[in-house]
């Protein structure tokens, strides 16, 4: 006999005018190798078919089942109930639009950010369908692949203190995505181009450095490392932009009016 689990789930259907946010308790017997996804599926099949949560791959690949598990954003399919206390509390991921109960709309958020940052390779080369595939050094290809493993689950965004306070903050996942294109030799964008889209408080300079994004990433991506790399690069770019402008103003203005010495 396994433990008897108590699973408290936040219930709310924003499309039902009579629905109000509340916690509902469910009880379930645990068995070896049970994941939280399996537990939720059993609850929906045997106790309450109206329970809403998302899933697709059940293997930690699609990122659909992200939720706040005992206060920590994570994936239900990758979470073993044996690693949790017998009393489990579940909430939907914050930041994203709530669909119902534990289901949120991450797709609209990621699509909006992707369009805003133009997260695709920028190249001036004409497309040739008969061209041979360009070769890339193995080491560089592995670096790019490492950053490309993001499954867009939204856990890092939900755990971000800055994103909780500012709706316009791009989050670690977006900065990681731009770092991936910065590495790619097929992308023709310059440091100045990257500065224009993420060299601000909405991007690399808005992060408070709490490290929560990397702590909760189910793919263990080096989010803070990439933030640091991009921040240093763009900080240097900002200095390059400021100094020439300062010298130009100093040479062209009247010192008695502008205060330059």
C-alpha positions as CSV (number, residue, x, y, z in Angstrom):
1,X,0.0,0.0,0.0
2,X,1.3,3.4,-0.9
3,X,0.8,6.7,0.8
4,X,-2.5,8.5,0.6
5,X,-1.9,11.7,-1.2
6,X,-3.9,14.9,-0.6
7,X,-3.7,17.1,-3.7
8,X,-5.0,20.6,-3.4
9,X,-5.7,22.2,-6.8
10,X,-6.7,25.8,-7.6
11,X,-10.0,25.7,-9.5
12,X,-11.2,28.5,-11.6
13,X,-12.9,28.8,-15.0
14,X,-12.6,32.4,-16.3
15,X,-15.3,31.7,-19.0
16,X,-17.9,30.8,-16.3
17,X,-19.3,34.0,-14.7
18,X,-20.3,31.9,-11.7
19,X,-16.9,30.5,-11.1
20,X,-14.6,31.9,-8.4
21,X,-11.0,31.0,-7.6
22,X,-10.9,28.4,-4.9
23,X,-8.8,25.4,-3.7
24,X,-10.3,21.9,-4.0
25,X,-8.8,18.9,-2.2
26,X,-8.5,15.5,-3.9
27,X,-7.3,12.3,-2.3
28,X,-5.5,9.5,-4.1
29,X,-3.5,6.4,-3.3
30,X,0.1,6.6,-4.5
31,X,1.9,3.7,-6.2
32,X,5.6,3.3,-7.1
33,X,6.8,5.4,-10.1
34,X,3.7,7.6,-10.1
35,X,4.2,10.9,-11.7
36,X,2.1,14.0,-10.9
37,X,0.8,13.9,-14.5
38,X,-0.5,10.3,-13.9
39,X,-2.0,11.4,-10.6
40,X,-3.9,14.3,-12.3
41,X,-5.0,12.0,-15.1
42,X,-6.5,9.5,-12.5
43,X,-8.2,12.4,-10.7
44,X,-9.8,13.6,-14.0
45,X,-10.8,10.1,-15.0
46,X,-12.2,8.8,-11.7
47,X,-13.2,11.9,-9.6
48,X,-13.7,15.1,-11.6
49,X,-13.8,15.1,-15.4
50,X,-14.0,18.9,-15.4
51,X,-10.4,19.2,-14.1
52,X,-8.3,21.2,-16.6
53,X,-4.6,20.8,-17.2
54,X,-2.4,20.5,-20.3
55,X,-0.3,17.6,-21.5
56,X,1.0,16.2,-24.8
57,X,4.3,14.2,-24.8
58,X,4.4,13.0,-21.2
59,X,8.2,12.9,-21.5
60,X,9.4,16.4,-20.6
61,X,9.7,17.5,-24.2
62,X,6.6,19.5,-25.1
63,X,6.5,21.7,-22.0
64,X,2.7,21.7,-21.9
65,X,2.2,20.5,-18.3
66,X,4.1,23.3,-16.6
67,X,2.4,24.3,-13.3
68,X,3.4,25.6,-9.8
69,X,4.0,22.5,-7.7
70,X,4.3,23.3,-4.0
71,X,5.3,26.8,-4.9
72,X,7.9,25.8,-7.5
73,X,7.2,26.0,-11.3
74,X,7.9,22.6,-12.8
75,X,6.6,19.9,-15.2
76,X,4.0,17.5,-13.9
77,X,5.2,14.7,-16.2
78,X,8.7,15.0,-14.9
79,X,7.8,15.1,-11.2
80,X,7.6,11.9,-9.2
81,X,5.1,12.0,-6.4
82,X,7.5,10.1,-4.2
83,X,9.8,13.2,-4.3
84,X,7.0,15.3,-2.9
85,X,5.3,15.4,0.6
86,X,2.0,13.6,0.9
87,X,0.2,17.0,0.8
88,X,0.7,18.5,-2.6
89,X,-0.5,22.0,-3.7
90,X,-0.9,22.9,-7.3
91,X,-1.5,26.3,-9.0
92,X,-1.4,27.5,-12.6
93,X,1.8,29.3,-13.9
94,X,1.5,33.0,-13.3
95,X,2.3,35.6,-16.0
96,X,0.4,33.7,-18.7
97,X,-3.3,33.9,-19.6
98,X,-5.4,31.5,-17.5
99,X,-7.5,29.1,-19.6
100,X,-8.9,27.2,-16.6
101,X,-7.7,25.5,-13.4
102,X,-4.0,24.5,-14.2
103,X,-4.2,25.2,-17.9
104,X,-2.5,28.4,-19.2
105,X,-1.9,29.9,-22.6
106,X,1.9,30.0,-23.0
107,X,1.7,29.9,-26.8
108,X,0.4,33.4,-27.3
109,X,3.2,34.8,-25.0
110,X,6.0,33.0,-26.8
111,X,4.6,33.8,-30.2
112,X,4.4,37.5,-29.3
113,X,7.9,37.7,-28.0
114,X,9.3,35.7,-30.9
115,X,7.7,38.1,-33.4
116,X,8.9,41.1,-31.4
117,X,12.5,39.9,-31.3
118,X,12.4,38.4,-34.8
119,X,13.7,35.1,-33.5
120,X,14.8,33.6,-36.8
121,X,18.0,33.7,-38.8
122,X,18.6,37.0,-40.5
123,X,20.6,36.5,-43.7
124,X,21.1,38.6,-46.9
125,X,22.0,35.5,-48.9
126,X,19.5,34.5,-51.6
127,X,17.9,31.1,-51.0
128,X,19.1,28.4,-53.4
129,X,17.2,25.1,-53.0
130,X,20.0,23.3,-54.8
131,X,22.8,24.6,-52.7
132,X,24.8,22.1,-50.6
133,X,24.2,22.4,-46.8
134,X,26.7,24.7,-45.2
135,X,29.1,22.9,-42.9
136,X,29.6,24.1,-39.3
137,X,32.3,23.2,-36.7
138,X,31.1,20.5,-34.4
139,X,31.9,22.5,-31.3
140,X,29.9,25.5,-32.4
141,X,27.0,23.3,-33.5
142,X,26.9,21.8,-30.0
143,X,27.0,25.2,-28.4
144,X,24.0,26.3,-30.5
145,X,22.1,23.0,-29.9
146,X,22.6,23.4,-26.1
147,X,20.7,26.7,-26.2
148,X,18.2,25.3,-28.7
149,X,16.9,22.7,-26.2
150,X,14.4,25.2,-24.7
151,X,11.0,23.6,-24.7
152,X,9.1,26.9,-24.0
153,X,7.4,25.5,-21.0
154,X,7.3,28.9,-19.3
155,X,8.7,27.8,-15.9
156,X,11.5,30.3,-16.0
157,X,9.2,33.1,-16.9
158,X,6.8,32.1,-14.0
159,X,9.7,32.1,-11.5
160,X,11.1,35.4,-12.6
161,X,10.7,38.2,-10.1
162,X,11.1,40.9,-12.7
163,X,8.5,39.3,-15.0
164,X,6.1,39.3,-12.0
165,X,6.5,43.0,-11.7
166,X,6.8,44.1,-15.3
167,X,4.7,42.8,-18.1
168,X,7.1,44.0,-20.8
169,X,10.1,42.0,-19.4
170,X,11.3,39.5,-22.0
171,X,12.5,36.9,-19.6
172,X,15.5,34.5,-19.6
173,X,14.1,32.3,-22.3
174,X,14.0,35.2,-24.8
175,X,17.5,36.3,-24.0
176,X,18.7,32.7,-24.3
177,X,17.0,32.6,-27.7
178,X,18.8,35.7,-28.9
179,X,22.1,34.3,-27.6
180,X,21.5,31.3,-29.8
181,X,21.3,33.5,-32.9
182,X,24.3,35.5,-31.8
183,X,26.3,32.3,-31.9
184,X,25.0,31.3,-35.3
185,X,27.4,32.3,-38.1
186,X,24.5,32.3,-40.6
187,X,22.9,35.2,-38.8
188,X,24.1,38.5,-40.1
189,X,22.9,40.7,-37.3
190,X,25.5,42.8,-35.5
191,X,26.0,43.7,-31.9
192,X,24.2,47.0,-32.5
193,X,21.2,45.1,-34.0
194,X,21.0,42.9,-30.9
195,X,21.4,46.0,-28.7
196,X,18.3,47.6,-30.3
197,X,16.0,44.7,-29.3
198,X,17.3,43.5,-25.9
199,X,19.8,46.1,-24.7
200,X,17.3,47.8,-22.4
201,X,15.3,47.3,-19.2
202,X,13.0,44.9,-21.0
203,X,15.9,42.7,-21.9
204,X,19.4,42.0,-20.4
205,X,19.5,45.1,-18.1
206,X,16.2,44.4,-16.4
207,X,17.2,41.1,-14.8
208,X,17.7,41.3,-11.0
209,X,20.0,38.3,-11.0
210,X,17.9,36.2,-8.6
211,X,18.8,33.0,-10.6
212,X,15.3,31.5,-10.2
213,X,15.0,31.0,-13.9
214,X,17.9,28.6,-14.0
215,X,16.9,26.9,-10.8
216,X,13.5,25.8,-12.2
217,X,14.5,25.1,-15.8
218,X,13.6,21.4,-16.5
219,X,16.2,21.2,-19.3
220,X,18.9,22.7,-17.0
221,X,19.9,25.4,-19.6
222,X,22.7,27.8,-18.7
223,X,20.3,30.8,-18.7
224,X,22.3,33.0,-16.3
225,X,25.6,32.3,-18.2
226,X,24.0,33.4,-21.4
227,X,22.5,36.5,-19.7
228,X,25.9,37.4,-18.5
229,X,27.5,36.9,-21.9
230,X,24.9,39.0,-23.7
231,X,24.9,41.7,-21.0
232,X,28.6,42.2,-21.2
233,X,28.5,42.3,-25.0
234,X,25.6,44.8,-25.1
235,X,27.1,46.9,-22.3
236,X,30.3,47.3,-24.3
237,X,28.1,48.1,-27.3
238,X,26.3,50.9,-25.3
239,X,29.7,52.4,-24.5
240,X,30.7,52.3,-28.1
241,X,27.5,54.2,-28.9
242,X,27.9,56.8,-26.2
243,X,31.6,57.8,-26.5
244,X,31.5,58.8,-30.2
245,X,28.4,60.8,-29.7
246,X,30.0,62.6,-26.7
247,X,33.1,63.4,-28.7
248,X,31.1,64.6,-31.6
249,X,29.0,66.9,-29.5
250,X,32.1,68.2,-27.8
251,X,33.7,69.1,-31.1
252,X,30.6,70.8,-32.6
253,X,28.9,72.6,-29.7
254,X,29.8,75.9,-28.0
255,X,31.5,75.0,-24.8
256,X,30.2,78.1,-23.1
257,X,26.7,76.9,-23.7
258,X,26.9,73.1,-23.2
259,X,29.2,73.0,-20.1
260,X,31.9,70.9,-21.8
261,X,35.5,71.6,-20.6
